[in-house]
Amino acid sequence: MNTAELLQSDAYESTDRLSKRNFDRLAHIIQDYSGIRMPASKTTMLEGRLRRRVRATGHASLEEYCRFLFDHDGIEAEFLHLIDVVTTNKTDFFREPAHFAYMRETILPQIAARGSRGIRAWSSACSIGAEPYTLAMLLDEFADQTGIDYRILATDLSTDVLATALKGIYASDMVDPVPRPLADKYVMRPQDPRDRRVRMSPRLRARIGFARFNLMSESYRIGDPMDLIFCRNVLIYFDKATQGKVLRKLADCLAPGGHLFVGHSETVSGFNLPLKQVAGTILMKE
Ligand SMILES: C[S@@+](CC[C@H](N)C(=O)[O-])C[C@H]1O[C@@H](n2cnc3c(N)ncnc32)[C@H](O)[C@@H]1O
């Protein structure tokens, strides 16, 4: 890491600190709105990430930035940026590949056997889009084989990640996990060999609707029931009570026989959901 990178990183220990009062105010606002837990142990992480906003807004310190937020009504203007910096957006194409193998080998054949005419899928914390594009590649292949059409809804709380997802442009090494035949079909390489970016094919992009959606919303108005819902690697940031509420609302959005996928490190036991566990972290609505 060079000096500039070190200064920008979350790990950089600066003397510029948040007072406990301001940390508590911010933590309360963030958790209340996004569900993301902000215990005192996250102070250094929050300070590191907020320093980006301190610099971007031209303030001299975290405390000055907080005065702008709380004493000069800056909170409204800063709110979405605040949410963008506190969310953790790590993702990959074909992340947790066992989910996609189960979908392809078990769920899609069941859907075909039922004589379904269309599939509705929701990537509910989609980050920069690797998850919905992965889904789209598999559902598009399936559509080619069976004629069963599909639509994907891809949502996230962060506007930053949604902007990237919508463009569908990635550093070329990000698509390394995509199996070769799918990459050949759905990943567009630039003409210029010096350009290290790739683009998702317009055919996939046309099947995905991107929108901002907060899983903390009181009611989930997302249209017709879903056959597949991916809610992976986001529940871990919520407390138990919030996880239960989110899972119940997601279950309500599933069609009978529909499947919910949560992250491999997320547990869904003890919530008394109308869902049956069919494999590790895959649940089915009965
Ligand atoms: C670690 S990423 C997971 C991305 C993808 N699901 C995966 O497993 O690769 C977590 C995502 O959840 C989003 N997120 C956090 N809180 C959320 C909320 N309340 N509603 C919707 N999305 C949220 C973040 O913005 C982030 O993009």
PDBQT file of the ligand as one rigid body, heavy atoms in Angstrom, charges set to zero:
ROOT
HETATM    1  C1  LIG A 301     -21.890  -7.963   1.013  1.00  0.00    +0.000 C 
HETATM    2  S1  LIG A 301     -23.022  -7.359  -0.202  1.00  0.00    +0.000 S 
HETATM    3  C2  LIG A 301     -23.741  -8.870  -0.788  1.00  0.00    +0.000 C 
HETATM    4  C3  LIG A 301     -23.971  -8.850  -2.288  1.00  0.00    +0.000 C 
HETATM    5  C4  LIG A 301     -24.527 -10.145  -2.873  1.00  0.00    +0.000 C 
HETATM    6  N1  LIG A 301     -25.832 -10.453  -2.335  1.00  0.00    +0.000 N 
HETATM    7  C5  LIG A 301     -23.582 -11.282  -2.644  1.00  0.00    +0.000 C 
HETATM    8  O1  LIG A 301     -23.843 -12.150  -1.804  1.00  0.00    +0.000 OA
HETATM    9  O2  LIG A 301     -22.522 -11.306  -3.296  1.00  0.00    +0.000 OA
HETATM   10  C6  LIG A 301     -24.313  -6.695   0.862  1.00  0.00    +0.000 C 
HETATM   11  C7  LIG A 301     -25.220  -5.709   0.148  1.00  0.00    +0.000 C 
HETATM   12  O3  LIG A 301     -26.349  -5.464   0.964  1.00  0.00    +0.000 OA
HETATM   13  C8  LIG A 301     -26.736  -4.117   0.778  1.00  0.00    +0.000 C 
HETATM   14  N2  LIG A 301     -27.590  -3.701   1.907  1.00  0.00    +0.000 N 
HETATM   15  C9  LIG A 301     -27.230  -3.406   3.179  1.00  0.00    +0.000 A 
HETATM   16  N3  LIG A 301     -28.293  -3.052   3.913  1.00  0.00    +0.000 NA
HETATM   17  C10 LIG A 301     -29.376  -3.147   3.087  1.00  0.00    +0.000 A 
HETATM   18  C11 LIG A 301     -30.766  -2.896   3.243  1.00  0.00    +0.000 A 
HETATM   19  N4  LIG A 301     -31.277  -2.482   4.421  1.00  0.00    +0.000 N 
HETATM   20  N5  LIG A 301     -31.579  -3.062   2.168  1.00  0.00    +0.000 NA
HETATM   21  C12 LIG A 301     -31.070  -3.463   0.967  1.00  0.00    +0.000 A 
HETATM   22  N6  LIG A 301     -29.762  -3.712   0.754  1.00  0.00    +0.000 NA
HETATM   23  C13 LIG A 301     -28.932  -3.554   1.801  1.00  0.00    +0.000 A 
HETATM   24  C14 LIG A 301     -25.416  -3.385   0.687  1.00  0.00    +0.000 C 
HETATM   25  O4  LIG A 301     -25.557  -2.117   0.065  1.00  0.00    +0.000 OA
HETATM   26  C15 LIG A 301     -24.557  -4.363  -0.098  1.00  0.00    +0.000 C 
HETATM   27  O5  LIG A 301     -24.542  -4.062  -1.474  1.00  0.00    +0.000 OA
ENDROOT
TORSDOF 0
